[in-house]
């Protein structure tokens, strides 16, 4: 059994996540993985789960937060329009 690096739980069904930078992390749940690895919105402070919005190298949970914190965020949109 491996131990979750966030909560310390010994669990037979842990999983590893390998990052682009070469890091290896062991978790017992997606909740713990999100807690450790998900970026934090620079405006509201919530964890960015999903696509989020990146503007000028800064991460936001949605276009609204990007618009509040960055001049370039005015161009941010939450949804991509479908092309015909």
ChimeraX commands (.cxc) that place a marker at each C-alpha (Angstrom):
marker #1 position 0.00,0.00,0.00 radius 0.5
marker #1 position 1.11,3.55,-0.70 radius 0.5
marker #1 position 0.44,6.65,1.34 radius 0.5
marker #1 position -1.36,9.76,0.06 radius 0.5
marker #1 position 0.97,12.75,0.29 radius 0.5
marker #1 position -1.86,15.11,1.26 radius 0.5
marker #1 position -3.91,13.26,3.88 radius 0.5
marker #1 position -1.50,10.49,4.82 radius 0.5
marker #1 position -4.05,7.73,4.22 radius 0.5
marker #1 position -2.58,4.27,3.54 radius 0.5
marker #1 position -4.72,2.93,0.73 radius 0.5
marker #1 position -4.42,-0.04,-1.63 radius 0.5
marker #1 position -5.81,1.93,-4.58 radius 0.5
marker #1 position -3.60,5.02,-4.58 radius 0.5
marker #1 position -2.51,6.48,-7.91 radius 0.5
marker #1 position 0.45,8.48,-9.14 radius 0.5
marker #1 position 0.47,11.69,-11.13 radius 0.5
marker #1 position 3.65,12.59,-12.98 radius 0.5
marker #1 position 4.10,16.26,-13.82 radius 0.5
marker #1 position 5.81,17.78,-16.85 radius 0.5
marker #1 position 8.59,18.99,-14.56 radius 0.5
marker #1 position 9.38,15.42,-13.50 radius 0.5
marker #1 position 7.55,15.41,-10.17 radius 0.5
marker #1 position 5.81,12.24,-9.01 radius 0.5
marker #1 position 2.88,12.56,-6.61 radius 0.5
marker #1 position 0.86,9.84,-4.87 radius 0.5
marker #1 position -2.78,10.39,-3.91 radius 0.5
marker #1 position -5.70,8.36,-2.62 radius 0.5
marker #1 position -8.40,10.58,-4.19 radius 0.5
marker #1 position -8.94,13.20,-6.85 radius 0.5
marker #1 position -9.83,15.59,-4.04 radius 0.5
marker #1 position -6.32,15.33,-2.59 radius 0.5
marker #1 position -4.74,15.62,-6.07 radius 0.5
marker #1 position -6.72,18.79,-6.77 radius 0.5
marker #1 position -5.79,20.22,-3.38 radius 0.5
marker #1 position -2.08,19.74,-4.11 radius 0.5
marker #1 position -1.80,20.37,-7.84 radius 0.5
marker #1 position -4.62,22.58,-9.16 radius 0.5
marker #1 position -3.73,26.23,-9.75 radius 0.5
marker #1 position -5.44,28.88,-7.63 radius 0.5
marker #1 position -7.49,31.66,-9.24 radius 0.5
marker #1 position -5.63,34.93,-8.76 radius 0.5
marker #1 position -8.89,36.83,-8.27 radius 0.5
marker #1 position -11.21,34.77,-6.07 radius 0.5
marker #1 position -8.76,32.21,-4.67 radius 0.5
marker #1 position -10.68,29.06,-5.64 radius 0.5
marker #1 position -8.94,26.02,-7.10 radius 0.5
marker #1 position -9.12,25.94,-10.89 radius 0.5
marker #1 position -10.71,22.61,-11.74 radius 0.5
marker #1 position -11.26,22.32,-15.47 radius 0.5
marker #1 position -9.96,24.53,-18.24 radius 0.5
marker #1 position -9.94,27.87,-16.47 radius 0.5
marker #1 position -8.55,30.95,-18.20 radius 0.5
marker #1 position -4.90,31.94,-18.58 radius 0.5
marker #1 position -4.09,35.58,-19.33 radius 0.5
marker #1 position -0.50,36.84,-19.50 radius 0.5
marker #1 position 0.72,33.78,-17.59 radius 0.5
marker #1 position -1.80,34.29,-14.76 radius 0.5
marker #1 position -4.50,31.71,-13.98 radius 0.5
marker #1 position -8.18,32.40,-13.33 radius 0.5
marker #1 position -11.17,30.14,-12.79 radius 0.5
marker #1 position -13.34,32.02,-15.30 radius 0.5
marker #1 position -13.41,34.94,-17.72 radius 0.5
marker #1 position -15.13,37.16,-15.14 radius 0.5
marker #1 position -12.18,36.85,-12.76 radius 0.5
marker #1 position -9.70,37.40,-15.61 radius 0.5
marker #1 position -11.52,40.60,-16.62 radius 0.5
marker #1 position -11.42,41.87,-13.03 radius 0.5
marker #1 position -7.65,41.45,-12.68 radius 0.5
marker #1 position -6.06,42.10,-16.06 radius 0.5
marker #1 position -6.40,44.62,-18.88 radius 0.5
marker #1 position -5.83,41.76,-21.33 radius 0.5
marker #1 position -8.55,39.84,-19.48 radius 0.5
marker #1 position -11.13,41.99,-21.27 radius 0.5
marker #1 position -10.61,39.66,-24.22 radius 0.5
marker #1 position -11.25,36.53,-22.13 radius 0.5
marker #1 position -14.36,34.48,-22.79 radius 0.5
marker #1 position -15.75,31.50,-20.88 radius 0.5
marker #1 position -16.98,29.67,-23.98 radius 0.5
marker #1 position -15.62,29.29,-27.46 radius 0.5
marker #1 position -18.16,29.99,-30.18 radius 0.5
marker #1 position -18.86,27.18,-32.60 radius 0.5
marker #1 position -17.57,27.71,-36.11 radius 0.5
marker #1 position -19.62,26.72,-39.13 radius 0.5
marker link #1:1,2 radius 0.2
marker link #1:2,3 radius 0.2
marker link #1:3,4 radius 0.2
marker link #1:4,5 radius 0.2
marker link #1:5,6 radius 0.2
marker link #1:6,7 radius 0.2
marker link #1:7,8 radius 0.2
marker link #1:8,9 radius 0.2
marker link #1:9,10 radius 0.2
marker link #1:10,11 radius 0.2
marker link #1:11,12 radius 0.2
marker link #1:12,13 radius 0.2
marker link #1:13,14 radius 0.2
marker link #1:14,15 radius 0.2
marker link #1:15,16 radius 0.2
marker link #1:16,17 radius 0.2
marker link #1:17,18 radius 0.2
marker link #1:18,19 radius 0.2
marker link #1:19,20 radius 0.2
marker link #1:20,21 radius 0.2
marker link #1:21,22 radius 0.2
marker link #1:22,23 radius 0.2
marker link #1:23,24 radius 0.2
marker link #1:24,25 radius 0.2
marker link #1:25,26 radius 0.2
marker link #1:26,27 radius 0.2
marker link #1:27,28 radius 0.2
marker link #1:28,29 radius 0.2
marker link #1:29,30 radius 0.2
marker link #1:30,31 radius 0.2
marker link #1:31,32 radius 0.2
marker link #1:32,33 radius 0.2
marker link #1:33,34 radius 0.2
marker link #1:34,35 radius 0.2
marker link #1:35,36 radius 0.2
marker link #1:36,37 radius 0.2
marker link #1:37,38 radius 0.2
marker link #1:38,39 radius 0.2
marker link #1:39,40 radius 0.2
marker link #1:40,41 radius 0.2
marker link #1:41,42 radius 0.2
marker link #1:42,43 radius 0.2
marker link #1:43,44 radius 0.2
marker link #1:44,45 radius 0.2
marker link #1:45,46 radius 0.2
marker link #1:46,47 radius 0.2
marker link #1:47,48 radius 0.2
marker link #1:48,49 radius 0.2
marker link #1:49,50 radius 0.2
marker link #1:50,51 radius 0.2
marker link #1:51,52 radius 0.2
marker link #1:52,53 radius 0.2
marker link #1:53,54 radius 0.2
marker link #1:54,55 radius 0.2
marker link #1:55,56 radius 0.2
marker link #1:56,57 radius 0.2
marker link #1:57,58 radius 0.2
marker link #1:58,59 radius 0.2
marker link #1:59,60 radius 0.2
marker link #1:60,61 radius 0.2
marker link #1:61,62 radius 0.2
marker link #1:62,63 radius 0.2
marker link #1:63,64 radius 0.2
marker link #1:64,65 radius 0.2
marker link #1:65,66 radius 0.2
marker link #1:66,67 radius 0.2
marker link #1:67,68 radius 0.2
marker link #1:68,69 radius 0.2
marker link #1:69,70 radius 0.2
marker link #1:70,71 radius 0.2
marker link #1:71,72 radius 0.2
marker link #1:72,73 radius 0.2
marker link #1:73,74 radius 0.2
marker link #1:74,75 radius 0.2
marker link #1:75,76 radius 0.2
marker link #1:76,77 radius 0.2
marker link #1:77,78 radius 0.2
marker link #1:78,79 radius 0.2
marker link #1:79,80 radius 0.2
marker link #1:80,81 radius 0.2
marker link #1:81,82 radius 0.2
marker link #1:82,83 radius 0.2
marker link #1:83,84 radius 0.2
view
